[in-house]
C-alpha cells in the first residue's frame, strides 16, 4: 500500500498484513496498478481509483476508512473525476460517501457530484454501531 505519510502496518487477517510505504509523487503515480506475485501466484494490484470505488461501493470491506480522506487528498483532479464517475456508476450511496470524503479532504467536487442531491441517509461505515456525525449536504452519517 502506498501512502503519502508513514503509517504502521495493518493486519487484515492472521495471514495478511499491509505494510504502507512512502514514495515521492512520481513513484506514487507509477504504483497505481501493477503486476506482482504473492507466494508465487501472479496478481494484479488495483489502481488507487478502483480501490477507492470498491471501498465506497462495498463499505463493509473498509477496515481503515478513516484513511480515505488522506488518500483522496493525494489524488489529481483527473483521478478524482474518474473516481466520481466510477462511484456514480456503482451506486448513489457510493457517490454520497465519496462527496462526503472529498469535502473532508478539502478537495473540489467534480460536476457529477456537485449536482447530486441524495434522497436517503446512508452510513459511511455500516458495520459501526454508532452513527457518527451527520452531514446534511450528503445525508451521511460519518
C-alpha positions as CSV (number, residue, x, y, z in Angstrom):
1,X,0.0,0.0,0.0
2,X,1.3,3.4,-0.9
3,X,0.5,6.4,1.3
4,X,1.9,9.9,1.4
5,X,2.8,9.6,5.1
6,X,4.4,7.0,7.2
7,X,1.9,4.6,8.9
8,X,2.1,1.4,10.9
9,X,1.4,-2.0,9.3
10,X,-2.2,-3.2,9.2
11,X,-3.1,-6.8,9.9
12,X,-6.0,-7.7,7.6
13,X,-6.3,-11.2,8.9
14,X,-3.9,-13.7,10.6
15,X,-2.0,-14.3,7.3
16,X,-2.3,-10.9,5.5
17,X,-0.5,-7.7,6.6
18,X,-0.4,-4.5,4.6
19,X,2.8,-2.6,5.0
20,X,2.5,1.0,3.9
21,X,5.5,2.6,2.2
22,X,6.2,6.2,1.4
23,X,7.2,7.3,-2.1
24,X,7.6,10.6,-3.8
25,X,4.8,11.8,-6.0
26,X,6.2,10.5,-9.3
27,X,6.7,7.0,-7.8
28,X,3.1,7.0,-6.4
29,X,1.7,7.7,-9.9
30,X,3.7,4.7,-11.3
31,X,2.5,2.5,-8.4
32,X,-1.3,2.8,-9.3
33,X,-1.6,-0.6,-10.9
34,X,1.0,-3.2,-11.5
35,X,1.6,-7.0,-11.8
36,X,3.3,-8.7,-8.9
37,X,3.4,-12.1,-7.2
38,X,2.2,-13.3,-3.8
39,X,3.5,-16.7,-2.7
40,X,4.4,-17.5,-6.3
41,X,1.0,-16.6,-7.7
42,X,0.7,-13.7,-10.1
43,X,-1.7,-11.0,-9.1
44,X,-2.7,-7.5,-10.4
45,X,-3.0,-4.8,-7.7
46,X,-5.9,-2.5,-8.4
47,X,-5.4,1.2,-9.2
48,X,-5.9,3.7,-6.4
49,X,-9.1,4.9,-8.1
50,X,-10.6,1.4,-8.4
51,X,-9.7,0.6,-4.8
52,X,-11.5,3.7,-3.6
53,X,-14.5,3.0,-5.7
54,X,-14.7,-0.6,-4.4
55,X,-14.3,0.5,-0.8
56,X,-17.1,3.1,-1.2
57,X,-19.4,0.7,-3.0
58,X,-18.8,-2.1,-0.5
59,X,-18.2,-0.2,2.7
60,X,-18.3,-3.4,4.9
61,X,-14.9,-4.2,3.3
62,X,-13.4,-1.0,4.6
63,X,-11.3,-1.6,7.7
64,X,-9.5,1.7,7.8
65,X,-12.0,4.0,6.2
66,X,-10.7,7.0,8.2
67,X,-7.6,7.0,5.9
68,X,-9.6,7.6,2.7
69,X,-9.6,11.4,3.0
70,X,-5.8,11.2,3.2
71,X,-5.7,9.1,0.1
72,X,-8.1,11.4,-1.8
73,X,-6.1,14.4,-0.8
74,X,-3.2,13.0,-2.9
75,X,-5.4,12.4,-6.0
76,X,-5.1,14.6,-9.0
77,X,-8.2,16.3,-10.4
78,X,-8.4,13.7,-13.2
79,X,-8.2,10.8,-10.7
80,X,-11.0,12.4,-8.7
81,X,-13.1,12.8,-11.8
82,X,-12.6,9.1,-12.8
83,X,-13.3,8.0,-9.2
84,X,-16.5,10.0,-9.1
85,X,-17.6,8.5,-12.4
86,X,-16.9,5.0,-11.1
87,X,-18.9,5.6,-7.9
88,X,-21.8,7.1,-9.7
89,X,-21.8,4.1,-12.0
90,X,-22.0,1.7,-8.9
91,X,-24.5,3.3,-6.5
92,X,-25.8,6.7,-5.3
93,X,-24.7,5.7,-1.8
94,X,-21.1,5.2,-3.0
95,X,-21.2,8.7,-4.6
96,X,-22.6,10.2,-1.4
97,X,-19.7,8.6,0.6
98,X,-17.2,10.0,-2.0
99,X,-18.7,13.5,-1.8
100,X,-18.5,13.5,2.0
101,X,-14.9,12.3,2.0
102,X,-13.8,14.8,-0.7
103,X,-15.2,17.6,1.4
104,X,-13.4,16.2,4.4
105,X,-10.2,16.1,2.3
106,X,-10.9,19.7,1.2
107,X,-10.9,18.8,-2.4
108,X,-13.1,20.3,-5.1
109,X,-16.2,18.3,-6.2
110,X,-16.5,17.0,-9.8
111,X,-19.6,18.3,-11.5
112,X,-21.3,14.9,-11.3
113,X,-21.1,15.0,-7.5
114,X,-21.7,18.7,-7.1
115,X,-25.2,18.3,-8.7
116,X,-26.0,15.2,-6.7
117,X,-28.9,15.6,-4.2
118,X,-29.2,12.4,-2.1
119,X,-32.7,11.3,-1.1
120,X,-31.8,8.9,1.7
121,X,-29.3,9.0,4.6
122,X,-26.5,6.3,4.5
123,X,-23.6,5.5,6.8
124,X,-20.0,5.8,5.8
125,X,-19.2,2.6,7.7
126,X,-22.4,0.5,8.1
127,X,-20.5,-2.1,10.2
128,X,-20.1,0.5,13.0
129,X,-22.9,0.6,15.6
130,X,-22.5,4.3,16.3
131,X,-23.8,6.6,13.6
132,X,-21.2,9.4,13.9
133,X,-21.7,13.0,12.9
134,X,-24.3,13.8,10.3
135,X,-23.8,15.8,7.1
136,X,-27.0,17.4,5.9
137,X,-25.4,18.1,2.5
138,X,-24.6,14.5,1.8
139,X,-27.2,12.9,4.1
140,X,-24.4,10.9,5.6
141,X,-23.5,9.5,9.0
142,X,-19.7,9.8,9.2
